[in-house]
Amino acid sequence: MSVAKKDYKRVTTKSLIEMKAHGEKISMLTAYDFTMAKIVDTAGVDVILVGDSASNVMAGHETTLPITLDQMIYHASSVVRATNRALVVVDLPFGSYQSDPKEALRSSIRIMKESGAHALKLEGGSEIKDSIKKILNAGIPVMGHLGLTPQSIYKFGSYTVRAKEEEEADKLIEDAKMLERVGCFGVVLEKIPAKLAQKVAESISIPVIGIGAGGGVDGQVLVIHDMLGMNNEFSPRFLRRYMNLYEGMTTAIGKYVEDVKSKDFPNEKEQY
């Protein structure tokens, strides 16, 4: 059954909670630069995530760990300048919040002041509760992130599905409830069983955004490079490719090279 869609001129954290209450699914995509963010925002995406996945897709690192706070601020600033409607959420990068709540607050204030972002996202549950509370107490909106948390990849040892065992599943549910209780406006669940994700979404009143967490949650997020088919080496089960830009772009660039070599470009109409 279709749900009436409210026209939000500017999406806020309050808007997302309203969407969940009204049964309207939330769309979320990553962006890391002005041009891409402009396109994503114009297309009507509700939330733009300036993800630490920029470490992978923009800089070519194997993990999200190397990206710095300064680099995240650079990407976030570019995205904010392009955005008129979407809520812009920025990942706090690895090392900027885990060790000390005061350091977490300093990092958060820098992102908010220097980029103009609207909210932050942190990976983890009870182990970073004090940092989350410190940030929230400063009036900064926070989104949680549970399940597969890429900043902890060396602890996990792989990118396999998380919370399949009862003990880890129970902790995930308790962490989600804790995030709601302390004041987070939403939570991302990454790569966990669909039934568990739905159970979490039904047990809390804040929006639950899934990536590899099934359709029983309140919204979905994907990395823009993956869903547009710019990255042809990444094919997890949860990814739906809406285009094959890798093939289209390599074909177009190859044709450009051919036209330059053959002196076909530029022609008489393409010069002054």
N, C-alpha and C positions, 0 to 999 in steps of 0.2 A: 504494500500500500504506500502511495506517495505521501510525502509530508510537506505541508505548506512551508515555503522557504521565505524567511524574513530577509528583507533587503538591508544589509548592514553597510552603511557608507564607510564606516571604520570599524574593523573587528577589534574587540577588546577581550580581556580575560572574562569579563562579565558576559560578553556575547557567546563565548564558548560554553559557559555553564548553561545559558539559555538554550543553546542548540541541543545540548544533551537532554535538558528537561523536556524539550519539544519533539525529541526523536529525530532531529536533523543531523545527519552525519557530517563530520568535520573533515575538510580536506587540508592536507599539510604536505609541503614539498620543501626540499632544500634549495638554497641559492647562495652564491658566494660573491657575486659581482653585480654591478649596476645593470648591465644589459639583460642578463638572465632574470634578475629580480623584477625588472620592469615588465618583462613578458609574463612571468609567473603571476604577478600582481594583477595585470590587466586581464588575464584569463580567469580570474575569480577565485584563486586559491585563498582559503581562510587564514592559514598560518604559514609563514615562511620561516623555516629553520635555518639559521646560519650555523651549520653543524661543524663539529670538529672533524667530520669526514672530509673537509677541505684538505686536511693533511694527506688523504689518499688521492682524491680526484683532482685536486688543483696542484699539489706539490709532488705527488708520486711516491709518498712514503708507504711502507708496508702496513703501518698501524696509525691510529689517531694520536699516539703519544707525543710525537715530536712537535706538533704545532704549539706556538707560543701565545701568550696573552696578547702581545702586541699584534701578532698576525690575525688573531681572531677579531680584534678591534678594527683592523684595516678592512677585513672582509665585511664585518657588520656595518661599518660606516658606509661602504659602497651600496649595500643592500637597502639600508634605511633611506638613503637619498633617492632611491628608485621607487619606493613603496608609498602608495596612497591609501590602500584599503586594508591590506593584510596585517595581522599581528606579527611582529618580528621578534622571534625568540632566538637567543644566542646561547650556544654551549659554552660553559666554563671549561677551559682546557685542562688536561691532566697536569697536576702539580700546583694548580692555582687555588685549590680549596680543600683538599683532603686532610692536610696536616694540622690546620689551625683555623678555627672559626674567624679569628681576626683577619687572617690572610684571605680567607674566603670573602669576607666583607670588602676588604680593600680591592680585591680583584673584581668583584661585582660592581662596585662604585665606579671603577675605571671604565668598565664596559658601558655602563649606563650613561655616564657623563660624556665619554669620548666618542661613542658611536650613535647615541640617540635611540638605542634599542628599547623595546617595550617590556621585555621579560628575559629571564635566564633559565637554562636547563642544567641540572646536575645529575650525575649518575650515582646511584646508590640509595640505600635505605637507612636503617637504624644507625649504621656506622658513621653517617655524615649528618645525623639529625641536628647536632649542635650548630653546624655550619649553616644548614638550611634555616634554622630558627634565627640565627644572627642576621642573615640576609633579609628574611621576611620582616624582622623587627625594624629594619631600615626603610621599609616601604617598597621594597623591590619584589615584584611578582616572580614566583619560582614554579617551574614545572619539573616534576621528578622523572626518573628514568630507571626502570627495573627490568629484570630478566637478563638477557645478554647485554652486558655493559662493556662496550669495546675498550674503554680505558683500562679495564681489568683483564684484558685478553691473556696476559702472561700468567695470571693466576688461574684462569679457566683452562688454558692450554689449547683451546680450539674454539671455533665459532659454531659449535653444535648447539642444538636446542637446549634451553635451560629449563629448570623447574619441572622436569619429568618425574622426579622422585618426590614422595610425599613431604619429606622434611623441608626441602627447598621450596616446594609449592606453598606450604603453610607459611613459611617466612615471607615469601613474596606477597601473600595476601595481607599479612600483618603489616608489612612495610607500606603497602599501598594505603591501608587504613591510617597508618601513622602520618603519611604525607598529607592526606586530607585533613587529619586532625590538627596538624601544626599550621596549616594554612596554604598549602600549595593549590594552585588553580587547575592543575591537570597532571597527568602522568603518561609517559610513553612506556609501552611494554614491547620489548624486542625479543623475537624468536622464542616464544613459549607456546605450549599447547593451546589450541583454540578454545577448548572447554574451560581451561583455567583462566584464560584472558577474559572470557565472557563472565565467569564467576566474579572476577575482580571488578569488572565494569558494573555489574549488578549490585555489588556490595558497597560501592562508594558513590557519592553524588557529584564528584568532579569528573570531567571528561577523561576518558582513557583512549589514547591514540596508539594504534598498533602498527608494528612493522614485523611481518611474519608471525602475527598473533591472531589470525582468523578474522571473520566478519562480525563477531558478536560484540565488538568494542564500539566506541563512539565515533571513531574516525580512523584515518589511515595516513601514514607518512611514508614517502619513498625518497631516495636520493635522485635528484633531477637527472644526473648523468646516466643513471641506470634505467629509469623509466623511458627516457628518450633514445635509448640504445646507443649512447655515445661510448659506453664501456662494453665491449663485446666479450670480455673475459670473465664476467661475473653473472652467473645464472642460477641463483638460489630459487627454490620452489615458490617463494612468496612474491617474486618479481614478475610483474606484467609489463612487457615492453610495448609502449604505445607508438613508437617509431623505431626506425633503424637508421639513426643519424650517422653511425659509424660508416655504414656502406654508402649512404647518400653523400656524405662529406668527402670521403676518400675518392669517390667517383668524380665529384665536382672539382676537387683540387687537382686530380689527375688530368681532367679535361683542360683546366687552366694551364697547367704545365705544358700540355700538348700544344695548345693554341699559342703560347708564348714562343715555344721552340719553332713552331711552323710559321711564325710571323703573322698569324691570323689575328692575334690580339696585340695592340688595339687596331681596329679598322679605321677608315676615314671618319666615320660618325663618332668615334670614341676618342677624338683628339681635338685640340684647339688650333 
